[in-house]
Amino acid sequence: MAVHAGSLLELKGIKKSFNQNHVLKGIDLEVTAGEVHVLLGENGAGKSTLIKIMTGAYQKDAGEVYWEGKQVQVNNPVDAMNLGIATIYQELNVIPELKVYENIFLGREIKKGGKMSMIDHKKMKKEAERALGMLGQDPKIADQILGELGIGQQQLVEIAKALTLDAKLIIMDEPTASLSGSEVEQLYDCVEQLTERGIAIVFISHRLDEIRRMGDRITVLRDGYKIETLPVKTTETDHWIELMVGRSLDEKYPKKSFEPGREGFRVENLKVAGTEAPVDFSIHYGEIVGISGLVGAGRTELARAIFGADKREHGNLFIDGKQVKIKSPKDAIKAGMAFITEDRKSEGLLLDQPLDFNIGLANMKKFKNKSNLVNLKGIRDEADNYVKELKVRPSDIDLHARKLSGGNQQKVVIAKWLCTNAKVFIFDEPTRGIDVGAKVEVYRLMNQLVDNGAIVLMISSDLPEILGMCDRVLVMSEGRITADLPRNEATQERIMKAATGTADAAEKPLIAATGG
Amino acid sequence: MSEAVIEKEKPVGEKKSFKHFLGKFGALIGLIILTVVLTFLSDKFLTVNNLMNIARQSSINALLAIGMLLPILTAGIDLSVGSILAISIMTMGIVSVNMGMSPVLGIIVCLAVGAAFGLLNGLLLTKLRLPHPFISTLGTMNIARGIALIITAAAPIAGFPYLIQFLGREFVGPIPVSFLLVIGVYIVFHIFLTRTQTGRYIYAIGGNKEAAHLSGINVDRVLIIVYTISGLMAGLAGLVMVGRVNSAFPLAGLSYELDAIAAVIIGGASFFGGVGTVWGTLIGAMIIAVLRNGLNLLNVSADFQMAVIGIVIIAAVYVDVLRQRNSKKN
């Protein structure tokens, strides 16, 4: 990706506070045409706020913005759009019921004549096809209902929309967070197409391997300050992390090995509704078992079926050799299981309730007193302990969960399950969207769980994480377990081979992003 | 950098607590302002007699509203309470007046019929998986009203025994029994919602149904309880009503559900569930009652009253919207 000379967007001394909370404390940033510029920083470093100032969603308190060398005011999103700044948000702004081309021209439909005339569907379709073609997509999808496309293609539609707006700068907030492997590849290709046309990309990502692959330059933010801008090619990943966290991390994957013990958890002949074949596997004490696979391989479905959240056709579960009957999450919890779900916001937390309520939720029975009333003080005390132990920031248990950053929200979800005294922990994408520092804390916690005699199963799409933390890797493809690899045999290649099965990864249909 | 950290923490807390205060007591402040204004406008307003009148007038809506709070907390709604009130009192009339059976049995039938229709609402929602309680309760609203008219041939029933009339008619000193009942019921609901497992689960389901389910909560069971209680409260409100007017008629309680919803919303509950309190609902019900009473004293026609209450609903929710927008920004 060639870096063209000439600054496209330049920010100088940008400051932004909310009440007295100084989020940005004088940020300088320069984006040149045709480059991929990554914003890197821990959650709460100010990345999102900075992006929102660029897109006009927030107003800066102080500082200057230059666009192609001229000072400009970006007072609202329309100003930004008129300059040529487009944004692809993590939660896509699309209407799944409408066709692709209708989405692309939503709110600025092309008319046949004056304002009151009919919509020119033909012309809109043609324009949409052209934009999709520029991204290397099949132009025919312009006429498809958007909701029928995979999440990755939906995202590309948003990028196509940016192209029809003649965007010169496209901002992407964690664009690959919910994409499968082949979808990510498609996005990489697409970004390359864009930069070749001189379009600049600013993106936020927590995946360092992807930054290495896509990025030209990185600007590291920490605590509202710009720390440094550095080229990707000539710098080490560890150096980025050091700049980001402000100290050197001892290890990215603090893997501890324990003496393997007897079998603690076994899944036998379990058939998830709608899959072809049943699944068998077991986990021993002292090991962390990972489940790898492409998005849509059926990993989350398997976890949900184990936990009783979805119906299964048949299958037996054993904890410590004893069969447990699980028909609902309630049964699962009673049997000693915990399920740290993939999506904290929609499945894990009561966002508008305080932390103590969230933490006590899955085991309220524990806090009932003799008169059968809930001992609120008991919940508060216990929640307070967990918040301190897991270093949740801020450590105020009266705060609503919504107010926390992703990493801290994840700690609250984990605290909720620790509070149930569970024995079998299923983590589904436990570190998605959380920063490096919090990731390491989650890994340490897994170690600690195993050390304390818990069973840990981790579903993850992050291969380095699977390789870094697991003693054994199960690979799933199309609802089946296609490989069971011990740590010393698990390599990226072997996992990918088992994950893609016989089918070529790139040709796999792009199915639901919510699957695991 | 440490300087900046200290700088940012303290004032945020102060601002937050002020907004917190407004959010929590906004409706109460509204009620107080309303009272002060009405005291100036009418010398008949702030008298013991009139206040007790308000207390009595508010009690039926207050009972319906506290029942309504539960479905709204779960992000649902119960449109059937007015009709359930009617069918409850008509069956009570048939049992205790037409058939001349014991008043105690009549009261039991009244409450049981209310609870049974509430249970039906809950089952329709959870077992038939109707997409939204708006639909299931819209259905039972019509069913209950229809049955109330059919079984009585649309005729009112009068001449209830004293025991049945007691709650709605009697006073302890100057205080109406119905208002004491309201206070008692509200205290029970407060304890139920804040201190019992089921009560807390109601908030959890309204906050995030899927997270609640995955946290081991039997969501269907809680929802069935919620609608059953709402129906039960409709029956209880009916009992108070019969005492007040000493008769039961099949069109009783027509559109009462809307006043109940208004009270809950004015009291600060969120239509999206998970947010709302018992005391807010009480204040909401009082605001409606005070407004009606005050407008009556000022000789404002019933038609105008309706329009005013409509404006109050919109204003109360708008204040809430503003508050939330503010807190989201920060």
Interface residues (C-beta under 8 A of the other chain):
Chain A: F18 N19 Q20 N21 H22 K25 D223 G224 Y225 F307 A309 S328 P329 K330 A332 I333 K334 F339 T341 S346 E347 G348 L349 L350 L351 D352 Q353 F357 L361 A362 M364 K365 K368 N372 L373 V374 L376 K416
Chain B: M1 A4 E7 K8 K10 P11 V12 K15 I191 T194 R195 T196 Q197 G199 R200 Y201 Y203 A204 G207 N208 E210 A211 A212 H213 L214 S215 G216 I217 N218 G274 V275 K329 N330
